[in-house]
Structures are given as structure tokens and as C-alpha cells.
Amino acid sequence: MSRIAPTFAALKADKKTALVTFITAGDPAPELTVPLMHALVAGGADILELGVPFSDPMAEGPVIQRACERALAFGVGIHDVFGYVREFRKTNQSTPVVLMGYANPIERIGADAFIAASKEAGADGAIVVDYPPEECEEFAAAMRANDLDLIFLLAPTSTEARIAQVAKVGGGFSYYVSLKGVTGAGHIDTAEVAERLTAIRQHVKLPIGVGFGIRDGATARAVAEVADAVVIGSRIIQEIENNAQDAVVPAVQAFVSRIRTALDA
């Protein structure tokens, strides 16, 4: 078992909503990745998503695209990402870390090598945006056999058949994309989200996190009324972009702390 299920169980017992935060590994500089991971936890994040830089991140809006470009300019790749997780684990053995990215880097090194390296580094799972669940049963089983969760996205347009397939092969939690668009876009209709989550829960028994478009404490709090987890990425990357490098770590921690305070209010 990964760290994800026990984390959700403990939060449920405390009647708290999970805060899931995203940053891109290597952005704004490689040496700041691990300090940022620790800052996210210090600010109140319960689960970390660590983005694997990729040249064509099709689900991402311009904010996370720029983060990928900055990381790639430093030459940061998937093996560096494993290294950041390994370094993080030297002083944090409890916070789940999910690697988030695209199929290409995994295909380049091979699924077996990815699973072995993820486990060795101390990761807890992966979100692979362009791996459809219908084609992932074998990969998901191999992940599960190594105490890693394969987490899938669901969208407002997901069919009942797709939801049922995600329920069959997914692990950890399911990630509901609240908008018909890319990361960082639009405004969330929480009533619509609530309606869709009710339908999804007819099939999916895992916790459900909601992301895309959550930008402040008020939105996070509204989503927390209907979801098991709130996922924030682009807004954190904006904090990274808007601060000098020597101020990035405390700025990110302060922002996440404000979200945590709103969720717990």
C-alpha cells in the first residue's frame, strides 16, 4: 500500500479535506525543487504532485507550460525527478508524492524501469495524463504490485463507461477535472461539480480530488464541501513566477498556508 490511502483515512477521521499541491520539478531552478516540496508540506499540503517536465504538456495552460520550459532549459528530466523525491524522503517519510506527467518520458525509459525507479525513490504513485485507463490494466497492476497507485483523470465529458473503467483500474484517488479546458483556465461551477461527483461516486469508491481552476481560499472551500481533496497547481506556479528566487520558497509556503486555513475554517 502507498501512503495515499492512509493519508485520506487520517484526514477523514479528522473531518478534513485533503490539500493536493502541484509544482513542476526543476522550476524555477533545480536546487529549489526539494525546498519547495518541504515548503508545501509546511504550508499544509497533504499530498504532493511533482510534475515531470515535458515539451508538449497538452493538458496544461500557459502557466504550467512556462514552468516546463524553464525546467527543460536546465536539462531537468525524469531521472532528476526521481532524485528530488529521494532527497525529499531523507527528511520526510510520511507525505505522499505523486509523479505527474505524460507518457513519453515513461515510454523512453520503459514501464518496468519507471516503476522500479519510482519505488526506489520513495514515490507513491503517478498520474499519466495521456494513458487511457482502457489500455492500462497491466501497467496499473504492476504499479499496484509495487505499492504504487496509478491515478486517472475524469472530466465533465467522461462517459459512464470511462468512469467505470477508472473505477476498475485506478488507485489512490481519482482526479476530477472541473473544467472543459486546460489547467489554470476559467471559473468553477461548484453546483455542476457536485452533480458530477454524485454520478461518479456511483462507480468510483476511491476519494475524489477536484482540480483545474482553483485559485483562492474561497474557491477551495466551496469545492471542499463536495470533494475529498482540493488540487491546486497553476496558482502555485504563479507565486513562483511572481517572486524573486530568494523569496519563492516562503511565498509558496505562505500561499499554501492561506489555502489550508480556508479549508479548515
N, C-alpha and C positions, 0 to 999 in steps of 0.2 A: 504493500500500500504506500502511496506517496503521502506527502504532508498535507495534501489538499483536503481530503475528506475529514481528517481530524480537525483541521482549521475551521472548516464550516460547522462541524459539530459543536466545537467550543463556542463559536460565535452565536450559534442558535441557542445554546444553553444560556448565554448571557443576553439573549434577545437583541443582538446587534447585527447590523448589515455589514457584509464584507466590503472592504475598500480595496479594489484591484487597480494598481497603477502601472503605467507603461512608460518606458524610456527606450531609446534606441542605443544599443551598445556602441561605444566609441564616440558618442556625441555629448557635449561639444568637443571633447578631447578624450583620448583613450584613458588617460590617467584619472579622469573624473568619473568613470563609469561605476567603479566599486564604491567610492564615497557617495555617489548619488543613490545607489541602491540602499546603502545604510541610512541615508537621509530620508528616503521614502518610508522606511520602516520606523524611523524615529518620529516622523510626522504622523504616523498612524496607519500606514498601509498594511494590509493583512496578507496580500499575495502580490508578488512582483511579476510583471510581464517584461521580459527583456527582448527587445527587438533585434533580430539578426539582420544587419544591413544588406539591402538588395537593390540592384539598379533599376528594377521595374516593379515597385510595390503597388500593384494595381488597385488595392482597396484603400490606399492612403490618399488623403488630401494633401495640399501643398506643404502644410507644416511638417508632417512626418516624412514626406518626400525630401524636404530640405535636410532633415536630420539624417536620413540615409545617405544623402550626397556628402554631407560633412564627414560622416563616419567612413565612407568609402574613400574619401580623399586622404584619410590617414591609413588606408590599406587594411581596415578592420574587416575580418572575415569570420566565418563560423568557428574556426579553431580558437580565435581570440575570445569569442563569446564563451566558449567552454572555460577558458582561462579566467574570465571575470567571475563566473559562477564559482569556480574552485577557490578563488581568492575570497569571495564573499563568505563562503562556507567556513573559512578559518575562524570566523568570529560570530557567525550566525548559523546555527544548525536547525532553526525552527521555522523560519519564514519560507513558504513555498515559492519557488521560482519556476516560471513557465517561459519557455523559449517561444517567441512568436515570429513567424516569418513566412517564407514561400518555399515551394517545392525545390527550386533549382539548387540551392546550396546543399540540401539533403541528398538530392539525386547525384550531385557531384561526388560526395564522399561515400554514398551508399547508405541505405536504411540501417543495416546492421551496425555500421561504424557510427552512425548518428546516435543510435540507441545506446551503444556501449559508452560513447564519449559523454552523452548526457547523464547517464547513470553515474559514471566515474566522477564527473564534475560535481554532482550533487543537485542536478535539476530534478524537477518533479513532473514535468510534462511538456507538451508542445501544442501550439496552435499553428497549423499549416494552412494558410488561407485558401490555397488552390489545390488542396487534397480533398476531393469529394468523398463523403462517407461511404458511398456505394462501392468505391474502389479501395477502401482502406481496412477491410476486415482483418486481413493478415497482418498489416502493419500495426493496427490497433492492438491485436492480440500479442504481438511481440513486445510492444511497449508495455502492456499490462503485465506481461510475464517478468518484466524488469522493474516493476513498481513505478512505472511512468504512465501518466494519463494523456490520452490524445483527446484534445478539446476541439469541438466543432462549433462553427458559426451557424446561427439561424437568422433569417431575415424576415421582414414583413411579407415578403413574397414566397417564403418557403411553403411548399405543399405539405399536405398531411403525410404523404409517403416519405418525403425528405425528413420530416420531423421524426417519424417512426424509425428511420434508418439511423439518425443521430442517436436516438434513444437506445438503439441496439448496440452500436459500436463505440459511442463516446464515453469518456471518463472524466473524473474531476468535477467539472461543471460545464454547463452549456452557455455559450456566449450569444446573447440575442442582440443583433444589430438593429438599433431602434429606428434607423433612417434608411430610405432608399437612396443611398449615396455613399460618399467616401467619408473617412474619418474627419472629424472636425467640422462637418457641414450641418447647417440647418438647426432647427429647434425641435425638441422632443414634444410629442403629444402624449402626455402620460396616460390619458384615458385610453388611447389606442394601444399603448404598450401594455397596460393592464389587461385589456381584452385579449391581446395576442398571447400573453403569458398564460392566461387561463386555458386557452386552447392547447398551447404547447405542453402544459403540465398534464394534460390527458394522456400523454405518451412519455414525456421525459420526467424521470423521477430524480435526476441529479439537481443540485442547486442551479439556479439560473442567474447569470450576471447580465447586466444591460450596459452597453457602451455605445459610442458614436454620439457626439453632440452634448455630452455632459460637461458643463463649463464652469459651474459655480456651486456654492453650497446649497442654494435654493433648489436648483435642478436635481442635484444629487439626493437631497432629502425627499423630493417628490418621487423620484424613481425608487428610492429605498422603501417606500410604502408598499410597493408591489413586487420588488425583486429581492433576491437573496444576496446580490452583490452589485455594486456600482463600479463601472470601469472608466477610468479617466486616462487619456493619453495625450491628445493634441494640446490640451490646455497646459499640461506639464511641460511639453516641448516648447510652448510659447514662453514659459518662465525661463527656460534655458536660453532661448534666443534673446530675450529682453534684458538679460543681466550680463555683466562682465564675468569672465570666467572665475575670478576670485570671489564672486558673490553668488554664483549659481547654486552651490550646494545649500547654503542657508535659505536662499529664496525658494527653492523647491520644497525644502522641509517646511517652511512657513506656510506655503500654499496648501500642501497636503494636510497640514495640521488644521487649517481652516475648514477643509472639506470634512475631516474626521469630526471636528467639533459640531458641524452642521448635522452630520449623520447621527451623532449621539445625542443631539438636543432633544 
